[in-house]
Amino acid sequence: MKIIRHLSPQGPAYAALQPDGSAREISGDIFGSYQVTDRPVRPGKLLAPIAPTQILCIGLNYRQHAAETGAKIPERPILFVKGINATQNPGDPIEIPTRLASHEVDYECELAVVIGKPCKNVSRENALDYVLGYTCANDVSARDHQIRLGGGQWCRGKFFDTFAPLGPCLVTTDEITNPNTLKIATILNGQRVQDWTTSDMIFDVPALIAYLSGSTTLVPGTVILTGTPQGVGMAAKPPLWLKAGDSVSIEIGKIGTLTNPVVNEA
């Protein structure tokens, strides 16, 4: 099932997309007991499909991306975080920071995993039982702050407002039984700059959930960004940084396309 979150007259609401393109209202708790009703809805403004409770991110998780950056294959998943302030809706702008200025803002197509129920100390074998669904993500990264200006850690370069677009929909696990068989790409101004598959992950989705839940509760609404394939702007020659006026799209098989314009922070 494909679930959207949209702005209804009563506020944010969920709806289920139908094969004919229409939508039906979802009632109940999306992280508990919910059902698709017979009530048709005309969706309002499209929102990020989840309002995350936390955003956990994995770095250097594709073999070819590690190779293009000259990094060693990690022995364990590399964890960093984004604030929920970074969440952005489909169609809304990615803002290039100007107050705490960045001149090296990069795109990263990523598969996002949404945890649907409390998850702690799970095994790799049953990790996918805790997944509500999957969506597209853009792990926007200010490389200058990530690498040189962030005090030796990555979070400053990843934490800016609008740096975690999510969407356009949440696809439930009945439609994606194996998240490591999906096509994934970034299209920048009509040019395909990343184009690979999630099978290149060093640590697959079940392994990531098992690792992140070790002695740690992943609460419902936790979003896990699972890494990016090769083709990031930082590795291009010359580097390919985002700039105001750009349009960047993340495309993942079975999910759809997430598109955001790029502007300078007001």
N, C-alpha and C positions, 0 to 999 in steps of 0.2 A: 504494500500500500504506500502511496505517496501522500504525505501529510504536509500541508502548508500552515503557516501562522500568518495571520493578516490582521489589519486594523479594522474591526467592525465598529458600528455606531456605539456599541457598549464597551469597546476597548479591545485589546489583543484577544484573538480567538483562533481556534484550530479548525481546519476543514480537511476533508479527504478528497483528493482529486479523483475523478471518475474517468473511465476510458474515453468517453466522448468529450472530455475537456471541461465538463461541469464540475461542481464541488458540492459536497454534502457536509452539513454541520457535524462536528464531533462534540459530544457531551461527556462530562466526567473529567477525571484527572488523567492527563496524558502520561503521568508517571505511576498511575495506579490502575483503577478500573475506568475504562472509557469505551464508548461505542460510537460507531458511525450511524447517525440518524437518517431518516428519510427526508429531512428538511433540506431543500436546496438553498445554497447561499451564493450571493454574488460577492466574491472576495473584494475587500478594500485594499489599501496599500499593503504590498507584500513586505513582511518582516523577516528577520532571521528566524529560521524554523524552530529555534530553541533560544530562550533567554538563559545563557549558561549560568550554572552555579559556580563553576570554576573552569579554567581553560588550561589544560596540561599539554605540553608540546614536546615532541621528540626531534632532536637534531641529528643530522648525518645518518639517516635511516635508510637511504638508498645507496646501493653499491656504486652506481655510476656517478651519483652526486658526490659521494665521498672522494671518488677518483678525480673528478673535475676540480675539486678544491684542494687536492693534494693532502687530504687528511687520511689517517689510518682508519681502518675498519674498527669501530668501537667494540669493546668486549661486552659492554652492557649498554642498554639504552641511555642516551643522554637527555636528561630532563631539564626543561626550563618552563617558565610560566608566562602567560599573558593575563592582564587584568580583564575583568568582565567589561570594563570601560572600552576595551578595544573592539567589542562586538559591533559589526556594521550590517545593515540590511542589504539585500540585493537591490541594485540600482542606485543606492546612496553612495556619496563620494568617499573615496580614500583621500585623506588629507595629508599632504606633505608638510611636516612640521616646519614652522617658521620662527616661533618664539624660542624654542630650544631646537635650533635649526638643524636639519639634515639635508645633505646634498647627495646622498647615496641610498635612496629608497628602492627596494627590490621587491619583486613578486615571488611567490612560491605556491604553486598548486599543491593542495594536500587533501587527502581523504580525512574527513572528520568523523569520529566515532562518538555517539551519544549514549551515555550510560543511563539505563532506565530504572534501576533499583539499587539499593545499597549493596556495595560490592567490596569485600575485604577478604584477603588471603585466598583468592580463588585459584584454581588450577588452570593450566593452559587448556586442558580438555573441556572444562565447562565454562570458560571465560565468555564465550559468545552468548551464553544464556542471560547475561546481564546487560546486553546491548539492546537499546530501544530502536536504533536505526543509524543511518549514515547520511551525511550531507557533504557538499563541497565546501572547501575553505581556502582562503588566501592568507598564508602566513606572511603578511607584509612585514618587511624587515628594514630598519635603518642601519645599513651595514657600518657606517662610520661610528655610530653609537654602540653597535654590537661588538665591533672589533677593537676600536681605538679609544673611544670616549666613554665607555661604560664601566670603568673600574675593574676590568678583568672578568666580567660576567656578561651574559647575553641579554638579560631581561630588559635593560634600558632601551636597547634598540628594537625590542619586540613589543613594548608596552604602550606605545602611543595610542591615543584615541583613533578609532576607525581601522586599526591594523589587524583586525580579525573578521573580515567579511565572511558570512555564512549563508548558504542557501543553494538553490532556490527553494528546495523542499527537503523533507526528511523521508528517506526510503526505509521502510521497516525490513526486518531480517528475513521475512518470508520471501522477499523479492531479491535479496542479496544474501545468499547462504554462505558464500565464500568471498570476503572482502578483499582478498589478495589475488583476484583475477580480473581486475577492472582496468580499462583504459583511463589514462589521466593526462591532462594537457593544460597548458596556458596559451591563450591567444592574446597578443598585445597589438593593438591597432590593426587587427586583421591578420597578423603574422603569427604562425604557430611557433612559439619559442621553447616550449617544453612539450614533449610527446612521448610517453612511455607507458608502463603498466605498474600496478601496485604489486606485482609478483617480484619486483626487484627490491622489496623491503628486506633489510638485514634482519630485523625482528618483526615478525608478522603480527597481525592485530591480536590474536589470542595471546601471544607472548608478551605484548605490550601491556595488555590488561592484567595478566598475571603478575607482571613485574610492578606495575604502578599500584596494584591493590595489596602488595605485600606489607603487612603491618600498618596499612593505611586504608581508611574508608573512602571509597569513591562514591560520593553522594549522587542521587538522581540529578540529572542535568549537567553532570560533568562532561565536558567536551574534550576529547583527546585528538590533537592534531598529530598525524602519524609520520610526518616527514615529507620531503619533496624529491622528485627525480632530478636528473641533470638538466641543464639549460637555464639556470638562474642567471639574472642579469650581471651579477658580480663576476661570473666566470666568462662572460663574453669578452671578445677582443675587438674594439674597446668595450669597457663595461657598458651595460644597457640599463640606465637608471630610469625609474618612473618620473614623469614630469607632468605638470598641469596641462590638461587637454588630452591626455592619454585615455584609452579605454582598455581595461584588462578583464579577461574572461577566464574562468576556471571551468573546465569541462571534464566530467567523469561519467564513464559509461554506466547506464542504468539509473543515474541520478538526474543529470541535466547540466545546465550551464548557469553559472553565477557570474554576472557582469557588473562592474563598478567603474564609473568615471574617476578620474584623478584630478584633484584641485589643490591649490595651495591653502593652507590653514588661514582662516580669516584673521 
